[in-house]
Amino acid sequence: MKNKKILILLLVILPFAVQSQLHVGIRGGYSISSVAFIPSYKQHSLYDWPFDAGIVFKYFDLEYFGFQGEINVTQRGYRLPLSDENTLDDIKHYKRISTYAEIPLFMQIRAKYNNIFIHFNAGVTASYMLNSYHGSDTSGTYQMQKYEMNILRDNSFDYGLMGGLGVGYDFKFGTIQVEARYHYGLGDLYYHKFEGNPMRSPMRLQNISFTYLYNISSLFEKRKEAKQIIGKNQDTNIEKK
C-alpha cells in the first residue's frame, strides 16, 4: 500500500517536473554566528570553522520567479569573555556550539544574462537542535564537553527569517552558485521564564555558501526528444515500405 502511494505521488509530480525546471544539488558553507542576548552581554562572534552542508531543491516554473528549499545540518553558537577585557590582555572565553537540522524555504527572484544569473532569496527557516557542546579555553585550548539539556531551561527548536543574495553560472553539466545570506532568529536559545536566563536569546548568523545543482528536468526532456526521434524514424521506415 505504501509503495502504491509513492508511485501515485511520483506520477503527479513528474508531469510538472517535465514542464518546469527542477534542480537538485548539494551545498556547503561557512558561518559566523552570535546570540542577541537581552539584557546585552559583552560577546564575541563564533567564527570557528563550523559544519554547514545540505541538499538543495530549486524549482522554477516562471522565468524570473521560483522557490528554493533545503535540508541542512548546520552549527552555530556564541562566545562570552570570562573576565573584564579592559583589565587583561589574554582574555579567556566560554563557548557553546550547537548542531541543528535546518529546513529553510525561500521565494526566489532571479535575473539572467546568457549563462550568468543573480538571485535574491527571502523566506523562513525552522530548525531542531541535534546536540550541543560547551567549554572554556582557561587551560589555553578549548576543553569542550557535552551540554546537558534541561527542558525547562533550554529550547531545542528555533525559527526565524532568512534572506540572501547570490550569483551563479549555468553550464553543460549543471549549475554552480555562490550565495551570502543572513539569518534573523525569532526563537530563543534559552527559555526566559527559567530563573537566571536572559529575557531574549535569538540567534544571528551570517553565512556564505557554494552550491552545485543539476537540472533533473532535462533528463525527462532528453527522454522525450529521444522518443520523438524514434517515432519519426519509424514513420519514415513505414512510408518507405
C-alpha positions, 0 to 999 in steps of 0.5 A: 500500500505504501509503495502504491502511494509513492508511485501515485505521488511520483506520477503527479509530480513528474508531469510538472517536473517535465514542464518546469525546471527542477534542480537538485544539488548539494551545498556547503558553507561557512558561518559566523554566528552570535546570540542577541542576548537581552539584557546585552552581554559583552560577546564575541562572534563564533567564527570557528570553522563550523559544519554547514552542508545540505541538499538543495531543491530549486524549482522554477516554473516562471522565468524570473520567479521560483522557490528554493528549499533545503535540508541542512545540518548546520552549527552555530553558537556564541562566545562570552569573555570570562573576565573584564577585557579592559583589565587583561590582555589574554582574555579567556572565553566560554563557548557553546556550539550547537548542531541543528537540522535546518529546513529553510524555504525561500521565494526566489527572484532571479535575473539572467544574462546568457549563462550568468544569473543573480538571485535574491532569496527571502523566506523562513527557516525552522530548525531542531537542535541535534546536540550541543557542546560547551567549554572554556579555553582557561587551560589555553585550548578549548576543553569542550564537553557535552551540554546537558539539556534541561527542558525547562531551561533550554529550547531545542527548536528555533525559527526565524527569517532568512534572506540572501543574495547570490550569483551563479553560472549555468553550464553543460553539466549543471549549475554552480552558485555562490550565495551570502545570506543572513539569518534573523532568529525569532526563537530563543536559545534559552527559555526566559521564564527559567530563573537566571536566563536572559529575557531574549536569546535569538540567534544571528548568523551570517553565512556564505555558501557554494552550491552545485545543482543539476537540472533533473528536468532535462533528463525527462526532456532528453527522454522525450526528444529521444522518443520523438526521434524514434517515432519519426524514424519509424514513420519514415521506415513505414512510408518507405515500405 
